[in-house]
Amino acid sequence: MTHPDLHIELQDNVAVVRLARGAKRNALSDGIILALRDAFENFPATIGAAVIDGEGPHFCAGLDLSELQERDAGQGVHHSRMWHSALERVQFGPVPVIAALHGAVVGGGLELASACHIRVADSTTFYALPEGSRGIFVGGGGSVRIPKLIGAARMTDMMMTGRVYKAEEGERAGFAQYLVPEGTAFDKALELARRVATNAPLTNYALMHALPRIAEQPADHGFFTEALMAGIAQNAPEAKQRVRDFLEGRAAKVSKD
């Protein structure tokens, strides 16, 4: 499905997915969430990476509370599981996803950002989870993904006290891997996406799908899964060609620059 508040632009081998509801700080509606799900299920085979951005001064201020309906417990469970299904297509979809963060990254916006693989924040970024003060609980996967970035204690503090993390302390806490000057998050995210899109597709797939699962396995299971994935990845024709290029001096060596 398409949605007027979600714009998708294909730039060569990178898909730019932009929340386009700037007048409401890109608050997430169910329609946008479903459109996100469908977008990540239907990228052309030529796409090797994606960038998620937000129109205007904010990435995403969270759930559109005007859509918050009175639901019974069963309806609430089904609604949350719909969000889980959609954001799973971001995290465990076909391509790596880089989030370009700026302004508000709040509530459901932080849940969306945490489903991405790399997060670039500019100096205007701030992070919050106001659900605790509103008498609700995260429902878009935040209780699983956000503690993996910052730890359960920090998330508990945010929800209990309403603590807001600004850009620099947010990077130190683990919300983002990159911190850039104001107005440059998208450019940096696009630069990274273009670089990531040149990787061997099977290696990117292993990093998206195998690595997070290995991290949660007992060590002996993780070592075995790693061995299987390493064997599969190095057997790909593209991997063999890349190793030959390196050994024969046709590939750049790692440097500090």
C-alpha positions in Angstrom: 0.0 0.0 0.0 1.1 3.6 -0.5 0.4 6.5 1.8 0.6 10.3 1.3 2.7 10.7 4.4 5.4 8.3 3.3 7.6 9.2 0.4 9.9 6.7 -1.3 12.6 7.8 -3.7 15.1 5.4 -5.4 18.5 6.9 -5.9 20.5 4.3 -7.9 20.9 1.4 -5.5 19.7 3.2 -2.4 16.0 3.7 -1.3 15.2 6.9 0.5 12.2 6.4 2.7 10.9 9.7 4.2 8.2 10.3 6.8 6.4 13.3 5.2 4.1 14.6 7.9 6.2 17.5 9.1 3.3 19.5 10.3 2.7 16.9 13.0 6.4 16.3 13.7 6.1 13.1 11.6 3.8 11.4 14.2 3.2 7.8 13.2 -0.3 6.7 12.1 -1.2 3.0 11.6 -1.4 3.9 7.8 2.2 5.0 7.8 3.3 1.9 9.7 1.5 -0.4 7.2 3.0 1.6 4.3 6.5 1.2 5.8 5.9 -2.6 6.0 4.8 -2.7 2.4 7.7 -0.6 1.2 10.3 -2.9 2.7 8.6 -5.9 1.3 8.6 -4.6 -2.2 12.0 -2.9 -2.9 13.4 -3.7 -6.4 16.2 -6.3 -6.4 18.6 -3.5 -7.4 18.3 -1.8 -4.0 21.2 -2.6 -1.7 20.5 -0.3 1.2 17.9 2.2 2.6 17.8 5.5 4.4 14.9 6.4 6.7 14.5 10.2 7.2 11.9 12.6 8.5 10.6 15.7 6.7 11.1 19.0 8.5 12.9 19.7 11.8 12.0 16.4 13.5 12.7 12.7 12.6 9.6 11.4 14.4 7.7 12.5 17.6 6.2 9.1 18.1 2.7 7.7 17.9 -0.1 10.0 16.8 -2.1 10.1 20.0 -5.1 11.4 18.1 -5.3 7.8 16.7 -5.1 6.2 20.1 -8.4 4.5 20.6 -10.0 2.8 23.5 -9.2 -0.9 23.0 -9.9 -3.9 25.0 -6.9 -6.1 26.0 -7.2 -8.4 23.0 -7.4 -5.5 20.5 -4.4 -3.9 22.1 -2.4 -7.0 21.7 -3.3 -7.3 18.0 -2.5 -3.6 17.4 0.9 -4.0 19.0 1.6 -7.1 17.0 0.8 -5.3 13.8 3.5 -2.7 14.6 5.9 -5.6 15.5 5.3 -7.2 12.1 5.9 -3.9 10.3 9.1 -2.9 12.1 10.4 -6.5 11.8 10.4 -5.9 8.0 12.7 -2.9 8.7 15.1 -4.8 11.0 15.0 -8.2 9.2 14.1 -7.1 5.7 16.0 -7.3 2.5 18.6 -4.5 2.9 20.5 -2.7 5.6 18.8 0.5 6.9 20.4 3.7 8.1 18.3 6.2 10.1 19.0 9.9 9.7 18.0 11.4 13.0 17.3 15.0 13.9 15.1 16.9 16.3 12.6 14.6 18.1 13.2 10.9 18.2 10.5 10.2 20.7 8.3 7.2 21.6 7.4 5.3 18.5 10.0 7.3 16.6 12.7 5.9 18.8 11.2 2.4 18.3 11.4 2.9 14.6 15.0 4.2 14.8 16.0 1.2 17.0 14.8 -1.2 14.3 17.4 0.3 11.9 20.9 -1.0 11.6 22.9 2.2 11.8 21.7 5.5 13.3 23.2 8.9 12.4 22.1 11.8 14.6 22.7 15.5 14.1 23.3 18.0 16.9 19.6 18.9 17.2 18.5 15.3 18.1 16.9 14.4 21.4 15.5 11.1 22.6 12.6 10.5 25.0 10.1 7.8 26.0 7.1 9.7 27.4 4.8 6.6 27.5 5.3 6.2 31.3 3.8 9.7 32.0 0.9 9.0 29.7 -0.2 5.8 31.4 0.8 3.5 28.5 3.6 1.2 27.6 5.8 0.9 24.5 4.1 -1.3 21.9 6.2 -1.2 18.8 9.1 -3.4 19.9 10.8 -0.8 22.0 11.1 -3.0 25.1 13.1 -5.5 23.1 15.2 -3.3 20.9 16.0 -0.2 22.9 17.6 -2.0 25.9 19.9 -3.6 23.4 21.2 -0.1 22.5 21.3 1.6 25.9 20.5 -1.1 28.6 17.4 -1.8 30.5 18.3 0.5 33.4 18.5 3.6 31.2 15.3 2.8 29.5 13.5 2.3 32.8 14.8 5.7 34.0 13.5 7.4 30.8 10.1 5.9 31.1 9.7 6.4 34.8 11.1 9.9 35.1 10.6 11.4 31.6 14.3 11.9 31.2 15.3 13.4 27.8 18.7 12.6 26.3 20.3 15.3 24.1 22.4 14.5 21.0 25.8 14.2 22.6 24.8 12.3 25.7 22.6 10.2 23.5 25.5 9.1 21.3 27.5 8.3 24.5 24.6 6.2 25.8 24.4 4.2 22.5 21.4 5.6 20.7 23.4 6.6 17.6 26.7 5.4 16.1 27.4 8.8 14.4 27.0 12.4 15.6 27.2 15.1 12.9 26.6 18.8 12.7 23.0 20.2 12.5 21.4 19.6 9.1 23.9 16.9 7.9 22.4 13.7 9.2 20.7 12.8 5.9 23.8 13.5 3.9 25.9 11.3 6.2 23.3 8.5 6.2 23.1 8.5 2.4 26.9 8.4 2.2 26.9 5.4 4.5 24.0 3.7 2.7 25.9 4.0 -0.7 28.9 2.5 0.9 27.0 -0.4 2.5 25.1 -1.1 -0.8 28.5 -2.0 -2.4 29.0 -4.9 0.0 28.5 -8.4 -1.0 24.7 -9.0 -0.5 25.2 -12.2 1.4 27.5 -10.5 3.8 25.0 -7.7 4.5 22.3 -10.4 4.9 24.4 -12.2 7.5 25.0 -9.0 9.4 21.3 -8.2 9.5 19.9 -11.6 10.1 22.6 -13.8 11.7 24.6 -11.4 13.9 21.7 -10.3 16.2 20.6 -13.9 16.6 24.2 -15.1 17.3 24.5 -12.3 20.0 21.5 -13.8 21.8 22.6 -17.5 21.6 24.6 -19.4 24.2 28.3 -19.2 23.2 28.6 -22.8 21.9 25.4 -22.2 19.7 26.7 -18.9 18.6 30.1 -20.3 17.5 28.4 -23.0 15.5 26.0 -20.6 13.8 29.0 -18.3 13.0 30.8 -21.2 11.4 27.8 -22.0 9.3 27.3 -18.4 8.2 31.1 -18.0 7.5 31.1 -21.1 5.3 28.0 -20.0 3.4 29.2 -16.4 2.9 32.7 -17.3 1.6 31.3 -19.8 -0.8 29.4 -17.1 -2.8 31.0 -16.3 -6.2 31.2 -12.6 -5.4 33.1 -13.3 -2.2 35.6 -15.4 -4.0 36.1 -12.7 -6.6 36.6 -10.1 -3.9 39.2 -12.2 -2.1 41.1 -12.7 -5.4 41.0 -9.0 -6.1 42.5 -8.3 -2.7 45.2 -11.0 -3.1 46.1 -9.7 -6.5 46.3 -6.1 -5.5 43.1 -4.8 -7.1 41.3 -4.0 -3.9 42.1 -1.2 -1.5 43.7 -2.1 1.9 42.4 -0.9 5.2 43.9 2.4 6.4 43.3 4.8 9.2 42.1 7.6 6.7 
